[in-house]
Amino acid sequence: MKKTILALTVAAFTALTAGCNKEGVSYSGDKAQLTLFLTATGSFVEVSPVSKSEETADVNEFAINIVDVASGRTVYSWDRYADMPGTVSLDPAVYRVEAGSSVKQPVAWNQPVFFGSQEVTVEAGSTAQVSVVCTIANMKVSVRCTDSFLAEVETDFTVTVTTEDGPLIFTKDRIDAGDAGYFDVAPLTMDLYAVRKSGGTVTHHMEISEVAARDHHIFTLDAGGTGYADFSNGISIDYACNEKEEHIIIDGTDEPDTPGAAVTITATAGIDAPVTYNKSELPSEFNLTVSAPAGIEKYEVNILSAGLRGLLDMMQMDYSVDLANMSATEEGFWGSLFGITSDDVKGQTDVVFQIGAFLAAMPAETNELQVVITDKNGETATAALTIIMTE
């Protein structure tokens, strides 16, 4: 069977300025070969503020797959474009060339995920040209603060953005650094928790169900674009996102909190600052207490640290659970661990869990979990529990 040549030219918006030409097209008998030419051109599309993730993406780190469309078989693949050889032989057929990010975490800081593919028919004795445009396949979230907001609240406020895959917690340090969160496409929730400088708390809960790839959700906290794709003979990156701004205004200090409406989360230790325990000297009692005068609607626990997630993997449990609305399987695990059922949580105004058994299961590392409480009025409070365990 005759071989044919598939030639790819790869162009990218990247910080690189030099090109690399993998040459050497040659024919021997019935065979032809694949030649790849890589260039770097163009500039970034500024999405204010530009996050550090958009300054480091490099197509040299993209994975490349060449797939036989008829059989679905991957005939060639490389983990890094930079490692792709200069020539590759192919049989005449219809192929799909796929390129994109090698790392694809569903929830991560500063990690846009790119993907693109293109089908091409290659014929014996001919050279085929193919262009692959890689565009953003996930969603971006940014948080911004006005001076009025910062003047109103203490600096340890948190903005928790969550999808079904888990949460990211924006702190003032992350916001000041311009960090952006990236999520696989799924409905978003946003929960703000802050303490007023004048006293009292501020909470805000928002749900966003209309989402799509390349969306850039911008949450602006206050007290009071465009996209394009470069189509050329190769792989390019589309950095632009569809900007969707949400302006969140909190009440001023002249409108005090409604008495008794606040949701509070306290623990023996580990909420205001990390607490350290030795595995051989655990406290005899460790309580996690929630007060919600309007009644608890949701009691979400999100496991954030790798060691605890590994334990849940072994138990085939999700990293998040709503203790007020557990399934039978979840009650079998979490209910047994805490000695509760969902009826012990849902609608209650005060719940105290003794979580000493949970401490004993924690590995020797920094164990992090997040508690998000929503009451029947829709008010939300969030707390991060950090327990450093040593041998």
C-alpha positions in Angstrom: 0.0 0.0 0.0 1.3 3.4 -0.9 2.1 5.9 1.9 1.3 9.5 1.7 2.6 12.7 3.4 0.6 14.8 5.9 2.2 18.2 6.4 1.2 20.3 9.5 2.2 23.9 10.1 1.8 24.9 13.7 1.4 28.6 14.6 0.7 29.8 18.1 0.2 32.9 20.3 3.0 32.3 22.7 5.8 34.1 24.5 8.3 32.5 22.2 9.8 34.5 19.3 11.9 31.8 17.6 10.7 29.2 15.2 11.7 25.6 14.7 11.6 24.0 11.3 11.5 20.2 11.2 12.5 19.6 7.6 13.4 16.6 5.4 10.6 15.6 3.2 11.8 12.6 1.2 10.2 9.8 -0.9 11.4 6.3 -1.1 9.5 3.8 -3.2 5.8 3.9 -2.3 6.2 5.8 0.9 5.7 9.4 1.8 6.4 11.2 5.0 4.9 13.8 7.4 6.8 17.1 7.9 6.0 19.5 10.7 6.9 23.2 10.7 6.5 25.2 13.9 6.4 29.0 14.1 5.5 31.4 16.9 3.7 34.6 16.0 1.1 37.1 17.2 0.5 38.6 20.6 -1.8 38.1 23.6 -5.4 39.4 23.6 -5.5 41.5 26.8 -8.4 40.5 29.1 -8.1 42.9 32.0 -6.7 42.0 34.3 -4.4 39.6 32.4 -3.8 36.6 34.6 -0.4 34.9 34.9 -1.8 31.7 33.3 -2.1 33.6 30.0 1.6 34.5 30.1 2.9 30.9 30.3 0.8 28.8 27.8 3.1 27.2 25.3 2.1 25.0 22.4 5.4 23.1 22.7 3.8 21.4 25.8 0.6 20.5 23.9 -0.2 16.8 23.3 -0.6 15.7 19.7 -2.7 12.8 18.5 -3.2 11.5 14.9 -6.3 9.3 14.8 -7.5 7.0 12.0 -11.2 8.2 11.7 -12.5 4.9 10.3 -11.2 2.7 13.1 -10.9 5.2 15.9 -7.3 4.0 16.4 -4.6 6.5 17.4 -1.8 5.8 15.0 0.6 8.4 16.5 0.7 10.4 19.7 3.2 12.6 21.5 2.8 14.0 25.0 4.7 17.1 24.0 4.6 18.8 20.6 8.3 19.6 21.1 9.1 15.8 21.1 7.3 15.1 17.8 9.8 13.8 15.2 10.4 15.6 11.9 8.9 12.9 9.7 6.1 10.4 10.1 4.8 7.9 7.5 1.0 7.5 7.0 -1.2 5.1 4.9 -3.8 6.8 2.7 -6.9 7.4 4.9 -9.0 10.0 6.6 -7.3 11.2 9.8 -8.2 13.5 12.7 -5.4 15.6 14.1 -6.0 16.5 17.7 -3.9 19.0 19.7 -4.4 20.5 23.2 -3.4 20.9 26.8 -1.7 17.9 28.4 -2.8 18.9 31.9 -6.6 19.0 32.2 -7.7 19.4 35.8 -11.5 20.1 36.2 -10.8 22.8 38.8 -7.5 24.6 39.1 -5.8 28.0 39.5 -4.4 29.6 36.4 -4.9 26.7 34.1 -6.8 27.4 30.8 -7.4 24.2 28.9 -7.1 24.3 25.1 -8.3 21.8 22.5 -8.6 21.7 18.8 -9.0 19.0 16.1 -9.2 18.9 12.3 -10.0 16.0 9.9 -7.9 15.6 6.7 -8.0 13.1 3.9 -4.5 12.0 2.7 -4.1 10.3 -0.6 -1.3 8.2 -2.0 1.6 10.2 -3.5 0.2 13.6 -2.4 0.9 16.1 0.3 -2.0 17.2 2.6 -2.2 20.4 4.5 -4.1 20.7 7.8 -4.8 23.6 10.2 -5.7 23.0 13.9 -7.0 25.9 15.9 -7.0 25.3 19.7 -9.5 27.3 21.7 -10.3 27.6 25.3 -12.4 24.6 26.4 -13.1 25.6 30.0 -14.4 28.6 31.9 -12.5 31.4 33.6 -13.4 33.2 36.8 -12.0 36.4 38.1 -12.8 38.4 41.2 -12.2 42.2 41.5 -12.8 44.5 44.5 -13.5 48.2 44.5 -11.9 50.5 47.1 -15.4 51.0 48.6 -15.7 47.3 49.3 -12.2 47.1 50.8 -12.9 50.0 53.0 -16.1 48.3 54.3 -14.8 44.8 55.3 -11.9 43.1 57.0 -9.2 41.7 54.8 -9.8 38.0 55.5 -13.0 37.9 53.4 -13.4 34.9 51.0 -15.2 34.3 47.7 -15.9 30.7 47.1 -16.6 29.7 43.5 -17.9 26.1 43.1 -19.0 23.7 40.4 -19.9 20.0 40.7 -16.2 19.3 40.5 -15.3 21.3 43.6 -14.5 24.8 44.8 -11.8 27.4 44.6 -11.5 30.0 47.3 -10.5 33.5 46.3 -8.7 35.4 49.2 -7.6 39.0 49.0 -4.0 37.8 48.3 -5.1 35.8 45.3 -7.3 38.6 44.1 -4.4 41.1 44.4 -2.1 38.7 42.6 -4.6 38.6 39.6 -5.1 34.8 40.0 -7.9 33.4 37.9 -9.8 30.2 38.5 -10.5 27.7 35.7 -13.4 25.2 35.7 -14.8 22.5 33.4 -18.1 23.8 31.9 -20.8 23.4 34.6 -23.2 25.6 36.6 -21.4 27.9 39.0 -22.2 29.1 42.5 -20.5 32.0 44.2 -20.5 32.6 47.9 -19.2 35.7 49.6 -18.3 35.8 53.3 -16.9 38.9 54.9 -16.8 40.6 58.3 -17.6 44.3 58.4 -15.0 46.6 60.0 -17.9 48.1 61.9 -19.1 44.7 63.1 -21.4 42.0 61.7 -21.1 39.7 58.7 -21.8 40.0 55.0 -22.9 36.9 53.0 -24.1 36.6 49.4 -25.0 33.6 47.4 -25.3 33.5 43.6 -26.1 30.7 41.2 -25.2 30.8 37.4 -26.8 28.1 35.3 -26.1 29.5 31.8 -22.5 28.6 31.2 -20.3 27.8 28.2 -16.7 27.2 27.2 -14.7 30.4 26.9 -17.0 32.2 29.3 -15.1 34.6 31.6 -17.2 35.3 34.7 -16.0 38.4 36.5 -17.3 39.0 40.0 -16.9 42.7 41.1 -17.3 43.2 44.8 -18.5 46.7 45.7 -20.1 48.6 48.6 -22.4 50.9 47.0 -14.9 40.9 24.8 -14.4 40.0 22.4 -12.7 36.8 21.1 -10.9 35.9 18.0 -9.2 32.9 16.5 -6.2 33.0 14.3 -6.7 30.6 11.4 -3.4 29.7 9.8 -1.7 26.5 8.8 -1.2 25.1 12.2 -2.2 25.3 15.9 -3.1 28.6 17.4 -4.5 29.7 20.8 -7.6 31.7 21.4 -7.1 33.5 24.7 -10.2 35.6 24.6 -13.2 34.7 26.7 -16.8 35.8 26.6 -16.8 38.2 29.5 -19.8 38.0 31.8 -19.6 40.5 34.6 -21.6 40.2 37.9 -21.5 43.4 40.0 -22.2 42.6 43.7 -23.0 45.5 46.0 -23.1 45.1 49.7 -25.2 47.4 52.0 -23.4 50.2 53.8 -22.9 50.3 57.5 -26.0 52.5 57.9 -28.1 49.4 57.2 -27.2 46.9 60.0 -27.6 43.2 59.7 -31.0 41.7 60.6 -30.8 40.5 64.2 -30.6 36.7 64.4 -30.4 36.2 60.7 -26.7 35.4 60.5 -25.3 31.9 59.9 -22.3 31.1 62.0 -19.7 28.3 61.8 -17.3 27.6 64.7 -15.0 24.8 65.7 -12.8 23.8 68.6 -9.8 25.0 66.5 -8.6 25.3 62.9 -11.0 27.8 61.4 -9.5 31.2 62.2 -5.9 29.7 61.9 -4.5 26.3 61.2 -4.2 24.0 64.2 -1.5 21.3 64.6 -2.0 17.9 66.2 0.3 14.8 66.6 -1.3 11.5 65.5 -0.4 10.0 68.9 -1.9 12.8 70.9 -5.2 13.8 69.4 -7.6 15.9 71.5 -10.2 14.0 73.5 -13.0 16.2 72.0 -13.2 18.2 68.8 -16.5 19.8 67.8 -17.8 21.6 64.7 -20.8 23.8 65.4 -23.2 25.5 63.1 -25.9 28.0 64.1 -28.6 29.0 61.5 -31.7 30.6 63.2 -33.7 30.3 59.9 -33.0 26.6 59.7 -30.3 24.7 57.7 -31.2 24.0 54.1 -27.7 22.8 53.0 -24.7 21.7 55.0 -22.0 21.2 52.4 -18.5 19.7 53.3 -15.9 20.0 50.5 -12.7 18.0 50.9 -9.8 20.0 49.5 -6.5 18.3 50.5 -4.9 15.5 48.5 -4.5 13.0 51.3 -8.1 13.1 52.4 -9.2 12.9 48.8 -7.1 9.8 48.5 -9.0 8.2 51.4 -12.3 9.1 49.7 -11.1 7.6 46.5 -10.5 4.3 48.2 -14.0 4.4 49.7 -15.4 5.4 46.2 -16.9 8.6 47.7 -17.2 12.1 46.2 -15.1 14.9 47.5 -18.2 16.9 48.4 -21.2 16.0 50.5 -24.4 17.8 51.6 -25.0 16.4 55.0 -28.5 17.8 55.0 -29.5 16.0 51.9 -27.4 12.7 51.8 -28.1 9.7 49.6 -28.3 6.3 51.2 -24.7 5.6 50.2 -23.5 8.9 51.7 -25.4 8.2 54.9 -23.7 4.9 55.1 -20.2 6.6 55.1 -20.6 10.1 56.4 -23.5 9.3 58.6 -21.6 6.5 60.3 -18.5 8.7 60.6 -20.4 11.6 62.3 -23.2 9.5 63.9 -25.9 11.4 62.0 -28.6 11.2 59.4 -29.8 14.0 57.1 -32.9 14.4 59.4 -30.5 15.4 62.2 -29.3 18.3 60.0 -32.0 19.6 57.7 -34.2 22.3 59.2 -32.2 22.4 62.4 -31.2 25.7 63.9 -28.1 24.4 65.8 -26.0 21.4 64.9 -22.9 20.2 66.8 -20.8 17.4 65.3 -18.2 15.5 67.3 -15.5 14.8 64.6 -12.8 13.2 66.7 -13.1 10.0 64.5 -12.6 12.2 61.4 -9.4 13.6 63.0 -8.1 10.0 63.6 -8.5 9.2 59.9 -6.5 12.3 58.7 -3.1 11.5 57.2 0.1 13.2 58.4 -0.1 16.4 56.2 -2.1 19.6 56.0 -5.7 18.6 55.9 -8.1 21.1 54.5 -11.9 21.1 54.2 -14.5 23.7 53.5 -17.9 24.0 55.2 -20.6 25.9 53.3 -24.0 26.4 55.2 -27.1 27.7 53.4 -30.2 28.5 55.5 -33.8 28.4 54.4 -33.7 32.2 53.6 -30.8 31.6 51.1 -28.2 33.2 53.4 -24.8 31.5 53.2 -21.8 31.2 55.4 -18.4 29.6 54.5 -15.6 28.5 56.7 -12.3 26.7 55.9 -11.1 24.2 58.5 -7.3 23.5 58.4 -5.7 20.8 60.6 -2.0 20.0 60.3 -1.4 16.4 61.3 2.1 15.2 62.3 3.5 11.7 63.2 
